[in-house]
């Protein structure tokens, strides 16, 4: 009988493998972090496009467009760094 900290997994060869629940939790954490990175990229891009479209319509000066560009670059840079950290952790 298995303890609560272990689960059974059948591998490709048909034999049983034991995996701890901590491994499963780490995998869930990685998936969650990947979703956060994807959401940051999508939201930053949508907000940047919206700001570029609304800026001239509202008559905002160019310095605000530059500020929005830098904020989008910071979001993309964070996403790239987080992706690299996740990739290296595997």
C-alpha positions as CSV (number, residue, x, y, z in Angstrom):
1,X,0.0,0.0,0.0
2,X,1.3,3.5,-0.9
3,X,1.7,6.3,1.5
4,X,0.1,9.6,0.9
5,X,3.4,11.1,-0.3
6,X,3.7,8.7,-3.2
7,X,1.7,8.1,-6.3
8,X,1.9,5.3,-8.9
9,X,2.7,6.0,-12.5
10,X,2.9,3.5,-15.3
11,X,5.8,4.2,-17.6
12,X,5.9,3.4,-21.3
13,X,7.4,0.0,-20.7
14,X,4.4,-1.0,-18.5
15,X,6.3,-1.1,-15.2
16,X,5.3,1.0,-12.2
17,X,7.2,4.0,-11.0
18,X,6.8,5.8,-7.7
19,X,6.8,9.6,-7.8
20,X,6.5,11.8,-4.8
21,X,3.7,14.4,-4.6
22,X,6.4,17.1,-4.3
23,X,7.5,16.4,-7.9
24,X,3.9,16.8,-9.0
25,X,3.6,20.1,-7.0
26,X,6.8,21.4,-8.6
27,X,5.4,20.6,-12.0
28,X,2.2,22.5,-11.2
29,X,4.2,25.4,-10.0
30,X,6.1,25.5,-13.3
31,X,2.9,25.4,-15.3
32,X,1.5,28.2,-13.2
33,X,4.6,30.3,-13.7
34,X,4.4,29.6,-17.5
35,X,0.8,30.8,-17.5
36,X,1.7,34.0,-15.7
37,X,4.5,34.7,-18.1
38,X,2.1,34.1,-21.0
39,X,-0.5,36.4,-19.5
40,X,2.0,39.2,-18.9
41,X,3.1,39.0,-22.5
42,X,-0.5,39.1,-23.8
43,X,-1.7,41.8,-21.5
44,X,1.4,44.0,-22.1
45,X,1.0,43.6,-25.9
46,X,-2.8,44.4,-25.8
47,X,-2.3,47.5,-23.5
48,X,0.6,48.7,-25.7
49,X,-1.5,48.4,-28.9
50,X,-4.5,50.1,-27.2
51,X,-2.3,52.9,-26.0
52,X,-0.7,53.4,-29.4
53,X,-4.2,53.5,-30.9
54,X,-5.8,55.8,-28.3
55,X,-2.7,58.2,-27.9
56,X,-3.2,60.2,-31.1
57,X,-7.0,60.1,-30.7
58,X,-6.8,61.6,-27.2
59,X,-4.0,64.0,-28.2
60,X,-1.4,62.7,-25.8
61,X,2.1,64.1,-26.2
62,X,4.8,61.9,-27.6
63,X,6.5,61.6,-24.2
64,X,3.6,59.5,-23.0
65,X,4.0,57.2,-26.0
66,X,7.6,56.8,-25.1
67,X,6.7,56.0,-21.5
68,X,4.2,53.4,-22.6
69,X,6.9,51.9,-24.9
70,X,9.4,51.6,-22.0
71,X,6.8,50.0,-19.7
72,X,6.0,47.4,-22.4
73,X,9.7,46.7,-22.9
74,X,10.1,46.2,-19.1
75,X,7.2,43.7,-19.1
76,X,8.7,41.8,-22.1
77,X,12.1,41.8,-20.5
78,X,10.6,40.4,-17.3
79,X,8.9,37.7,-19.3
80,X,12.1,36.7,-21.1
81,X,14.1,36.6,-17.9
82,X,11.4,34.5,-16.2
83,X,11.2,32.2,-19.2
84,X,15.0,31.7,-19.1
85,X,14.9,31.0,-15.4
86,X,12.2,28.4,-15.9
87,X,14.0,26.8,-18.8
88,X,17.3,26.5,-16.8
89,X,15.4,25.0,-13.8
90,X,14.4,22.0,-15.9
